[in-house]
């Protein structure tokens, strides 16, 4: 019988760090209770019952005991794992990037079932796809959308007029499209019609499978740059992890030099 101090949930292990001699502190996105931290006591011991079940990017059925400052893992069982990620450095890097995005944009103990389901669907795709890049961009957009930072894509944020195809730029700080008449070229980004169409596609469709279309390299580069700039803006404004922001900025610089293809 489960006591009133314990509860169960499905969860995605986002990360962990060592604690004391043999424990781990887990960060888990649970479906029913949101993101939380929990201590897995003795998890680093060779014969621990938690061994193999608390690795990052593992979907688990987890039982937790309530604590004053942190929950305690009492039971955990793997529901879904992604062994192909741990045998492919590119897949692993992409999976960790997804978990970082979820972690950075998810407040503690705030339930977001849609983000939980979407995150697992994206990991499913990454684990099997040879070209998951567009799916990752789609997830970046979805994280912004589900976190309340959906970019405006249809009307000018300055004058409110409907955007005319091809007559627009993008303002990161304003949160979406600006018509040519209202735009300040020094404080806005170029937004091609092709990239606008991809963003609107992302807005209309949930992530269930890989996008069934291909885009030109220049469109992809513009799309990635715009999304990363937007993510950096919101994370910096909310004073989130500086280390992750610096990582994103390094990716952005690499793209500007055209020597990064991830």
C-alpha positions in Angstrom: 0.0 0.0 0.0 1.3 3.4 -1.0 1.3 5.9 2.0 0.1 9.5 1.7 3.7 10.6 1.8 4.5 8.8 -1.5 3.2 9.3 -5.0 4.0 7.8 -8.4 4.4 9.3 -11.9 5.9 8.7 -15.3 8.9 10.9 -15.7 11.8 11.8 -18.1 15.2 12.0 -16.4 16.8 15.2 -17.6 20.0 15.1 -15.7 21.7 14.2 -12.4 24.7 15.1 -10.3 26.6 13.2 -7.6 25.8 13.9 -4.0 27.8 12.7 -1.0 29.5 9.4 -1.4 27.0 7.3 -3.2 23.8 9.3 -3.9 22.5 11.1 -7.0 20.3 14.2 -7.2 18.0 13.7 -10.2 16.2 16.4 -12.2 13.0 14.7 -13.6 10.2 16.1 -15.7 7.2 14.2 -14.5 4.0 14.0 -16.4 1.6 14.5 -13.4 3.7 16.8 -11.1 6.0 18.8 -13.3 9.7 19.2 -13.0 11.3 18.3 -9.7 14.5 17.2 -8.0 14.8 14.0 -6.1 17.6 12.2 -4.3 18.3 8.6 -5.3 20.1 7.3 -2.2 22.9 4.8 -2.9 22.3 5.1 -6.7 26.1 5.1 -7.4 26.7 1.8 -5.6 27.4 -1.1 -8.0 24.6 -3.2 -6.7 22.0 -0.3 -6.4 18.4 -1.1 -7.3 18.4 2.2 -9.2 21.3 1.2 -11.4 20.5 1.6 -15.1 17.2 3.2 -14.4 18.2 6.8 -13.7 20.4 7.7 -16.6 19.6 11.0 -18.4 17.1 10.6 -21.4 15.4 7.6 -19.7 11.6 7.5 -19.4 10.7 6.0 -16.1 7.9 5.0 -13.8 9.0 6.5 -10.6 7.7 6.5 -7.0 8.7 9.4 -4.8 8.5 10.2 -1.1 7.7 13.8 -0.2 10.4 15.7 1.7 10.8 19.1 3.3 13.2 20.4 0.6 13.6 17.5 -1.9 11.8 14.4 -2.8 13.3 10.9 -2.3 13.2 8.2 -4.9 11.8 5.0 -3.4 11.2 3.0 -6.5 12.0 3.4 -10.2 11.6 1.3 -13.3 12.6 2.0 -16.8 9.6 2.5 -19.1 11.6 3.5 -22.2 15.3 3.9 -22.9 17.3 5.1 -25.9 20.4 2.9 -26.2 21.0 4.1 -29.8 21.7 7.5 -28.4 24.5 6.3 -26.1 26.2 4.5 -29.0 26.1 7.6 -31.3 27.7 10.8 -30.1 25.6 13.0 -32.4 22.3 11.5 -31.3 23.4 11.8 -27.7 24.4 15.5 -28.1 21.0 16.2 -29.7 19.2 14.3 -26.9 21.0 16.2 -24.2 20.2 19.5 -26.0 16.5 18.6 -25.9 16.7 17.8 -22.2 18.5 21.1 -21.6 15.8 23.1 -23.4 13.1 21.3 -21.3 15.0 22.0 -18.1 15.7 25.7 -18.9 12.1 26.5 -19.9 10.2 24.5 -17.3 9.6 26.0 -13.8 9.7 23.6 -10.9 6.5 21.7 -10.2 4.5 23.3 -13.0 2.7 20.6 -14.9 3.1 20.8 -18.7 1.7 17.5 -20.1 2.0 18.7 -23.6 5.7 19.5 -23.3 6.3 16.1 -21.6 4.6 14.2 -24.4 6.3 16.3 -27.1 9.7 15.9 -25.6 9.4 12.1 -25.6 8.2 12.1 -29.2 11.2 14.2 -30.3 13.5 11.8 -28.5 11.8 8.9 -30.3 12.6 10.6 -33.6 16.2 11.6 -32.7 17.0 8.1 -31.6 16.1 6.6 -35.1 16.5 9.5 -37.5 19.7 10.1 -39.6 18.6 13.7 -40.2 16.8 15.1 -37.1 17.8 18.7 -37.5 14.5 20.0 -38.7 12.7 18.1 -36.0 15.0 19.8 -33.4 14.2 23.2 -34.9 10.5 22.3 -34.6 11.0 21.4 -31.0 12.7 24.7 -30.3 9.6 26.5 -31.7 7.3 24.2 -29.7 9.2 24.9 -26.4 8.7 28.6 -27.0 5.1 28.1 -27.8 4.3 25.9 -24.8 6.3 28.2 -22.5 4.2 31.3 -23.4 6.7 32.8 -25.8 5.0 32.0 -29.1 6.3 34.4 -31.7 3.7 36.5 -33.6 3.8 35.4 -37.2 0.7 37.1 -38.8 0.4 40.7 -37.8 2.9 43.5 -37.3 3.7 44.0 -33.6 4.1 47.7 -34.1 1.1 48.8 -36.1 -1.1 45.7 -36.0 -1.5 45.4 -39.7 -1.6 42.0 -41.4 1.8 41.0 -42.7 2.2 41.1 -46.5 4.2 38.1 -47.8 7.8 39.1 -48.2 7.4 42.5 -46.6 8.5 41.7 -43.1 11.4 41.4 -40.7 11.7 39.7 -37.3 12.2 41.4 -33.9 13.5 39.1 -31.2 12.9 41.6 -28.4 9.3 42.5 -29.6 8.5 38.8 -30.0 7.7 38.3 -33.7 7.2 39.9 -37.1 7.4 43.6 -37.9 6.3 45.0 -41.2 8.8 46.8 -43.4 7.3 50.2 -42.8 7.8 49.7 -39.0 11.0 47.8 -38.9 14.4 49.1 -37.8 17.0 47.3 -39.8 19.6 47.6 -37.0 17.3 46.0 -34.4 15.6 43.3 -36.5 16.6 40.1 -38.3 16.0 39.3 -41.9 13.0 36.9 -42.3 12.6 35.4 -45.7 9.3 34.2 -47.0 10.5 30.6 -47.0 11.5 30.8 -43.3 8.2 32.4 -42.5 6.4 29.5 -44.1 8.4 27.0 -42.1 7.6 28.8 -38.8 3.9 28.9 -39.7 4.0 25.2 -40.5 5.5 24.6 -37.0 2.8 26.7 -35.5 0.0 24.7 -37.2 1.3 21.1 -36.7 2.1 19.1 -33.6 5.3 17.1 -33.6 4.2 13.5 -34.4 6.7 12.5 -37.1 9.6 14.1 -38.9 8.6 17.0 -41.2 7.8 15.5 -44.6 9.5 18.3 -46.5 13.1 19.5 -47.2 14.3 23.1 -47.1 17.2 24.9 -48.7 20.4 25.3 -46.7 20.1 29.1 -46.6 16.5 28.7 -45.2 17.6 26.3 -42.6 20.5 28.5 -41.5 18.2 31.5 -41.2 15.6 29.4 -39.3 18.1 28.1 -36.8 19.7 31.5 -36.2 16.3 33.1 -35.6 15.2 30.4 -33.2 18.4 30.4 -31.2 18.4 34.2 -31.0 14.9 34.0 -29.6 15.7 31.3 -27.1 18.8 33.2 -25.9 16.7 36.4 -25.5 14.1 34.8 -23.2 16.6 32.8 -21.2 18.8 35.9 -20.6 15.8 38.0 -19.7 14.7 35.5 -17.1 18.3 35.0 -15.8 18.5 31.3 -16.6 21.6 29.1 -16.8 24.5 31.3 -18.1 26.4 28.1 -19.1 23.7 26.9 -21.4 23.3 30.4 -22.9 27.0 30.6 -23.6 26.7 27.2 -25.4 23.9 28.5 -27.6 25.9 31.7 -28.4 28.9 29.5 -29.4 26.6 27.6 -31.8 25.4 30.8 -33.2 28.9 32.1 -33.8 29.8 28.8 -35.5 26.8 29.1 -37.8 27.8 32.6 -38.7 31.2 31.2 -39.8 29.4 28.4 -41.7 31.5 25.7 -40.0 28.7 24.1 -37.9 26.2 21.7 -39.3 24.6 20.3 -36.2 
